[in-house]
């Protein structure tokens, strides 16, 4: 057993400890499933493809064939049980993006240099909208952020506490940036957090896997959509999930 295999064994043993789960205090967070992260027809995908052809092909295929269908399954369950779904999106309030943090402005500069277009869209731009495949229903909350993590630039923390939420299921785009950033931040604020591993992805499967393992060792749980739904269904009957 090599060093990394020992770490994976630690994660496996840690995850055997039962965790209490109350669906009535659980929310689904859908992170940044916006048109420009879902379709290759926007500067996010176009910039990377121009720099390294083929760099995003696997990513967009996983988004279409795995991530979106599993997010929809989670949405259907939460809606059927009248449980809250909260969406985040990322976009600048200023047309030139000056209100974004430095790393996102740098990414915009890359897009401008390669395509003549910014990568991060302004609020209400068509590419900023949540993709139609997982669009919110009336009454489902959408929070715009100007940072990768929502707690730095939205009232998500206060909103969840006001709603009596203590448990989060996190899905969306992308795993190694905004998804795990959100999961880590909320775990640090005392929420019990599970990332739905097949309801998120990033530019490579290796980055995806390593980001989840890094989160899993300390911050929370990683389960696939079937396991999440099974745990929620069981907890709805017995009051305790595993």
C-alpha positions as CSV (number, residue, x, y, z in Angstrom):
1,X,0.0,0.0,0.0
2,X,1.6,3.3,-1.1
3,X,1.2,6.7,0.6
4,X,-1.8,7.8,-1.3
5,X,-3.5,4.4,-0.9
6,X,-3.1,4.8,2.9
7,X,-4.8,8.2,2.7
8,X,-7.7,6.7,0.7
9,X,-8.0,4.0,3.4
10,X,-8.2,6.8,6.1
11,X,-11.0,8.4,4.1
12,X,-12.8,5.1,3.9
13,X,-12.6,4.4,7.6
14,X,-13.6,8.0,8.4
15,X,-16.7,7.7,6.3
16,X,-17.8,4.6,8.2
17,X,-18.7,6.9,11.1
18,X,-22.5,7.4,11.0
19,X,-23.8,10.9,10.4
20,X,-27.2,12.2,11.4
21,X,-29.3,13.5,8.6
22,X,-32.6,15.4,8.9
23,X,-34.1,16.1,5.5
24,X,-36.2,18.9,6.9
25,X,-32.9,20.8,7.6
26,X,-31.2,19.9,4.4
27,X,-30.8,22.1,1.3
28,X,-29.4,21.4,-2.2
29,X,-26.9,23.9,-3.5
30,X,-26.5,24.0,-7.2
31,X,-23.3,25.9,-8.0
32,X,-22.8,28.0,-11.2
33,X,-24.5,25.7,-13.7
34,X,-24.6,28.7,-16.1
35,X,-24.8,28.6,-19.8
36,X,-21.1,29.6,-20.3
37,X,-20.0,26.6,-18.1
38,X,-22.4,24.2,-19.8
39,X,-22.0,25.0,-23.5
40,X,-18.7,25.3,-25.5
41,X,-20.1,28.2,-27.4
42,X,-19.0,30.9,-25.0
43,X,-15.6,32.4,-24.1
44,X,-14.9,30.0,-21.2
45,X,-14.6,27.0,-23.5
46,X,-13.5,28.9,-26.6
47,X,-10.5,30.4,-24.9
48,X,-9.2,27.1,-23.6
49,X,-9.9,25.4,-26.9
50,X,-7.9,28.0,-28.8
51,X,-5.0,27.7,-26.5
52,X,-5.0,23.8,-26.3
53,X,-7.4,22.2,-28.8
54,X,-9.4,19.4,-27.3
55,X,-8.8,20.6,-23.7
56,X,-12.5,21.0,-22.9
57,X,-14.0,18.2,-25.0
58,X,-14.2,15.7,-22.1
59,X,-15.4,18.3,-19.7
60,X,-18.4,19.4,-21.8
61,X,-19.3,15.7,-22.5
62,X,-19.3,14.9,-18.8
63,X,-21.4,18.0,-18.1
64,X,-24.0,17.0,-20.7
65,X,-24.1,13.2,-20.1
66,X,-23.5,12.9,-16.4
67,X,-23.6,16.1,-14.4
68,X,-26.8,17.6,-15.8
69,X,-28.8,14.4,-15.5
70,X,-27.7,13.8,-11.9
71,X,-28.5,17.4,-10.9
72,X,-31.9,17.0,-12.4
73,X,-32.5,13.8,-10.3
74,X,-31.5,15.7,-7.2
75,X,-33.8,18.6,-8.1
76,X,-36.7,16.3,-8.7
77,X,-36.2,14.6,-5.3
78,X,-35.9,17.9,-3.4
79,X,-38.9,19.4,-5.1
80,X,-41.0,16.3,-4.5
81,X,-40.2,16.6,-0.8
82,X,-40.6,20.4,-0.7
83,X,-37.0,20.8,0.4
84,X,-35.1,24.0,-0.5
85,X,-32.9,24.4,-3.6
86,X,-30.5,27.3,-3.7
87,X,-28.5,28.3,-6.8
88,X,-25.4,30.4,-7.1
89,X,-24.1,32.1,-10.2
90,X,-21.0,34.2,-10.8
91,X,-21.0,37.4,-12.7
92,X,-19.7,40.9,-12.5
93,X,-22.0,43.8,-11.7
94,X,-19.8,46.2,-13.6
95,X,-19.6,45.7,-17.4
96,X,-15.8,45.8,-17.4
97,X,-15.5,43.3,-14.5
98,X,-13.6,45.6,-12.2
99,X,-15.7,44.4,-9.2
100,X,-14.3,40.8,-9.6
101,X,-11.3,39.6,-7.5
102,X,-7.8,39.6,-9.1
103,X,-7.7,35.9,-10.2
104,X,-11.0,36.3,-12.1
105,X,-9.8,39.6,-13.7
106,X,-6.7,37.8,-14.8
107,X,-8.8,35.1,-16.4
108,X,-10.8,37.8,-18.2
109,X,-7.5,39.3,-19.5
110,X,-6.6,35.9,-20.9
111,X,-9.9,35.7,-22.7
112,X,-9.4,39.3,-24.0
113,X,-6.0,38.4,-25.2
114,X,-7.0,35.2,-27.0
115,X,-10.6,36.0,-28.2
116,X,-11.1,39.7,-27.5
117,X,-13.8,38.7,-25.0
118,X,-14.0,38.4,-21.2
119,X,-14.6,35.0,-19.8
120,X,-16.8,36.0,-16.8
121,X,-20.0,37.5,-18.0
122,X,-21.8,40.5,-16.4
123,X,-25.0,39.9,-14.5
124,X,-28.0,39.4,-16.9
125,X,-25.9,38.6,-19.9
126,X,-27.5,35.6,-21.7
127,X,-24.4,33.4,-20.9
128,X,-24.7,34.4,-17.2
129,X,-28.1,32.7,-17.0
130,X,-28.5,29.3,-15.4
131,X,-28.7,26.6,-18.1
132,X,-32.3,25.9,-19.1
133,X,-31.8,22.2,-18.3
134,X,-31.6,22.9,-14.6
135,X,-33.4,26.2,-14.5
136,X,-34.8,27.3,-11.1
137,X,-38.6,27.2,-10.5
138,X,-40.4,30.3,-9.2
139,X,-39.5,30.6,-5.5
140,X,-36.1,28.9,-5.7
141,X,-33.4,31.3,-4.6
142,X,-30.6,32.4,-6.9
143,X,-27.6,34.3,-5.5
144,X,-25.1,36.1,-7.6
145,X,-21.5,36.1,-6.4
146,X,-18.5,38.0,-7.4
147,X,-16.1,35.5,-5.9
148,X,-15.5,31.7,-6.3
149,X,-16.9,31.0,-2.9
150,X,-20.3,32.4,-2.0
151,X,-19.7,33.3,1.6
152,X,-17.4,36.1,0.6
153,X,-19.9,37.9,-1.6
154,X,-23.4,36.7,-0.8
155,X,-25.7,36.3,2.2
156,X,-25.8,32.5,1.8
157,X,-24.6,31.8,5.4
158,X,-27.2,34.1,6.9
159,X,-29.9,32.8,4.6
160,X,-29.3,29.2,5.5
161,X,-29.3,29.9,9.2
162,X,-32.5,31.9,8.9
163,X,-34.1,28.8,7.1
164,X,-32.9,26.4,9.8
165,X,-30.7,24.5,7.4
166,X,-27.7,22.6,8.9
167,X,-27.0,20.1,6.1
168,X,-26.0,20.8,2.5
169,X,-25.8,18.7,-0.6
170,X,-23.5,20.4,-3.1
171,X,-23.5,19.9,-6.9
172,X,-22.5,22.0,-9.9
173,X,-19.5,23.5,-11.7
174,X,-16.6,23.2,-11.4
175,X,-15.4,20.6,-8.9
176,X,-12.0,22.0,-8.1
177,X,-12.9,25.6,-8.0
178,X,-16.4,26.9,-7.0
179,X,-17.9,23.5,-5.9
180,X,-15.2,22.5,-3.3
181,X,-14.7,26.2,-2.4
182,X,-18.4,26.4,-1.5
183,X,-18.3,23.1,0.3
184,X,-15.2,24.0,2.4
185,X,-16.5,27.4,3.3
186,X,-19.8,26.1,4.5
187,X,-18.2,23.2,6.4
188,X,-16.0,25.7,8.2
189,X,-19.2,27.6,9.2
190,X,-20.6,24.4,10.9
191,X,-22.7,22.9,8.1
192,X,-22.7,19.2,7.5
193,X,-21.7,19.0,3.8
194,X,-21.8,16.3,1.2
195,X,-20.6,16.7,-2.4
196,X,-22.5,14.7,-5.0
197,X,-19.5,13.5,-6.9
198,X,-21.3,12.6,-10.2
199,X,-23.3,15.9,-10.1
200,X,-20.1,17.9,-10.6
201,X,-17.0,17.8,-12.8
202,X,-14.0,19.9,-14.0
203,X,-11.6,20.1,-16.9
204,X,-10.0,16.7,-16.1
205,X,-11.1,13.6,-14.2
206,X,-7.8,13.7,-12.3
207,X,-8.5,17.2,-11.0
208,X,-12.0,16.2,-10.2
209,X,-11.0,13.1,-8.2
210,X,-8.1,14.8,-6.3
211,X,-10.3,17.8,-5.4
212,X,-13.0,15.5,-4.0
213,X,-10.4,13.5,-2.0
214,X,-8.9,16.6,-0.6
215,X,-12.3,17.7,0.6
216,X,-13.3,14.3,1.8
217,X,-10.3,13.8,4.2
218,X,-11.4,16.7,6.5
219,X,-14.4,18.7,5.5
220,X,-17.2,16.4,4.7
221,X,-18.6,13.4,2.7
222,X,-18.5,12.6,-0.9
223,X,-21.3,10.4,-2.3
224,X,-22.7,9.7,-5.7
225,X,-26.3,10.8,-6.5
226,X,-27.7,7.4,-5.8
227,X,-26.2,7.3,-2.4
228,X,-27.4,10.8,-1.6
229,X,-30.9,10.0,-2.6
230,X,-30.9,6.7,-0.7
231,X,-29.6,8.5,2.4
232,X,-32.3,11.2,2.2
233,X,-35.0,8.7,1.5
234,X,-34.0,6.5,4.5
235,X,-33.7,9.5,6.8
236,X,-37.2,10.6,5.8
237,X,-38.5,7.3,7.2
238,X,-36.2,6.7,10.1
239,X,-34.8,10.2,10.9
240,X,-31.2,9.0,10.6
241,X,-28.9,8.7,7.6
242,X,-25.7,6.8,7.3
